[in-house]
């Protein structure tokens, strides 16, 4: 593949079920998956181990300055914010004094300004508005945006917000998203 794609997934409350359904239907397709979530800050996250049970693709927890490779699922660790710089994933400590977590917006906005990768952003189940500003930036950078069908989300406010703002290309069940991503990439490779 000439173009390198990042599929950035943002999830919060209720997002584990959506992520598991997504990766149950994902095959190695040459893209990179990067997951940003709102994790409970005071205990070790098991999301990497959980997702590995739902995927044939390697799942790893992000370490600072980690090189981005294809056919890997990267999971942001707890107590961090993450951004992308020069083909690497960078981590910083999250300020726990700030009660509202905008980790998804922070990562999505950094991805929007990246020039190495084609961009696909997915907003899954979650409460609040995190992801909306980041999705706008990715949409304005020419990225493809998918939101989870709100009725299928345990918490619908995050996907509903991006839908209401008009940034979304498709509204799908998580299990439908991998096929939509493949179709989108094929369309980009063969625009006739």
C-alpha positions in Angstrom: 0.0 0.0 0.0 1.4 3.4 -1.0 -0.8 5.3 1.5 -0.4 4.7 5.2 -3.6 4.9 7.2 -4.2 5.5 10.8 -7.6 4.5 12.2 -8.0 6.5 15.4 -10.7 5.2 17.8 -12.0 7.3 20.6 -14.2 5.7 23.3 -15.3 6.3 26.9 -18.1 4.8 29.0 -19.4 1.7 27.3 -16.6 1.7 24.8 -15.1 -1.7 25.7 -18.0 -3.5 24.2 -17.9 -1.4 21.1 -14.2 -1.9 20.7 -14.5 -5.7 21.1 -17.2 -5.8 18.5 -15.1 -3.7 16.1 -12.0 -5.9 16.5 -14.0 -9.1 16.2 -14.6 -8.1 12.6 -11.2 -6.6 11.8 -8.5 -8.4 9.7 -4.9 -7.4 9.1 -5.3 -4.9 6.3 -2.1 -2.8 6.4 -3.5 0.0 8.6 -2.6 1.1 12.1 -5.2 1.3 14.9 -4.7 3.8 17.7 -7.1 3.8 20.7 -7.7 6.7 23.0 -10.0 6.2 25.9 -11.0 7.6 29.2 -9.6 5.2 31.7 -10.0 5.0 35.4 -6.8 6.7 36.6 -6.2 4.7 39.8 -5.9 1.2 38.5 -4.0 -0.6 35.8 -6.0 -0.9 32.6 -6.6 -4.4 31.1 -7.8 -3.1 27.8 -4.8 -4.3 25.9 -5.3 -7.9 27.2 -9.1 -7.8 26.6 -8.7 -6.6 23.0 -6.0 -9.2 22.2 -8.7 -11.8 22.8 -10.8 -10.2 20.1 -8.2 -9.6 17.4 -5.7 -11.5 15.3 -3.7 -8.3 15.1 -1.0 -7.6 17.7 -2.3 -5.3 20.5 0.2 -3.3 22.5 0.2 -0.6 25.1 1.8 2.6 23.9 5.2 3.6 25.3 6.6 7.1 24.9 8.3 7.7 21.5 6.9 4.5 20.1 7.3 4.1 16.3 4.0 3.7 14.5 3.9 0.5 12.4 1.2 -1.1 10.3 -1.0 -4.0 11.4 -0.7 -3.1 15.1 -3.4 -1.9 17.6 -1.9 0.7 19.9 -3.7 1.4 23.2 -3.0 4.6 25.2 -2.2 3.7 28.9 -4.0 5.2 31.9 -3.0 8.5 33.3 -1.6 9.8 30.0 -2.4 12.0 27.1 -1.1 11.0 23.7 -0.2 12.8 20.5 1.6 12.0 17.3 4.8 13.5 16.1 7.1 12.5 13.2 5.6 9.0 12.9 5.9 8.3 16.7 3.4 8.2 19.5 4.3 10.6 22.3 3.0 10.4 25.9 2.6 13.0 28.6 1.3 12.7 32.1 -2.4 13.7 32.4 -3.1 16.5 34.9 -5.6 14.7 37.1 -6.6 18.0 38.7 -8.4 18.8 35.5 -11.6 16.8 36.0 -12.9 16.8 32.3 -10.8 14.4 30.2 -10.1 15.6 26.7 -7.6 12.9 25.8 -9.5 12.0 22.5 -9.5 15.6 21.3 -5.8 16.0 22.1 -4.9 12.9 20.1 -7.3 13.6 17.2 -6.1 17.2 16.8 -2.5 16.1 16.7 -3.4 13.5 14.1 -5.2 16.1 12.0 -2.0 18.1 11.7 0.2 15.1 10.9 1.3 14.8 7.2 2.6 11.2 7.2 -0.7 9.3 7.4 -4.1 9.2 5.9 -6.7 9.7 8.6 -9.8 7.8 9.7 -11.4 8.7 13.0 -14.1 6.7 14.8 -16.1 8.0 17.8 -17.6 5.2 19.9 -19.7 5.0 23.0 -19.0 7.6 25.7 -20.4 10.5 27.8 -19.7 14.1 27.1 -18.2 16.0 24.1 -14.6 14.7 24.0 -13.7 13.9 20.4 -15.9 16.6 18.8 -13.2 19.2 18.3 -10.7 16.6 17.2 -13.1 15.1 14.6 -13.7 18.5 13.2 -10.0 19.0 12.7 -9.6 15.6 11.1 -12.6 16.2 8.8 -11.1 19.5 7.8 -7.8 17.7 7.0 -9.7 15.4 4.6 -10.1 12.4 7.0 -13.0 9.9 6.9 -15.2 10.0 10.0 -17.4 7.3 11.4 -19.7 7.5 14.5 -21.2 4.6 16.3 -25.0 4.3 15.9 -26.2 6.1 19.0 -28.9 3.5 19.8 -26.2 0.8 19.9 -24.0 2.8 22.3 -24.2 2.3 26.0 -23.6 6.0 26.3 -24.6 8.0 23.2 -23.6 11.6 23.9 -20.1 11.4 22.3 -21.3 9.9 19.0 -24.4 12.0 19.0 -22.3 15.2 19.4 -20.2 14.6 16.3 -23.3 13.6 14.3 -25.1 16.8 15.3 -22.1 18.9 14.4 -22.3 17.4 10.9 -18.7 16.0 10.7 -19.6 12.4 10.1 -19.4 10.4 6.9 -21.0 7.2 8.2 -23.1 6.2 11.2 -22.6 2.4 11.8 -22.6 -0.4 14.3 -19.1 -1.2 15.4 -19.2 -4.6 13.6 -19.9 -2.8 10.3 -17.0 -0.3 10.6 -14.1 -2.5 9.4 -15.8 -3.3 6.1 -16.6 0.4 5.7 -12.9 1.3 6.3 -11.8 -1.2 3.6 -14.3 0.1 1.2 -13.2 3.7 1.8 -9.5 2.8 1.3 -10.3 0.9 -2.0 -12.3 3.9 -3.2 -9.3 6.2 -2.5 -6.9 3.8 -4.3 -9.3 3.4 -7.3 -11.1 6.7 -7.7 -12.8 5.8 -11.1 
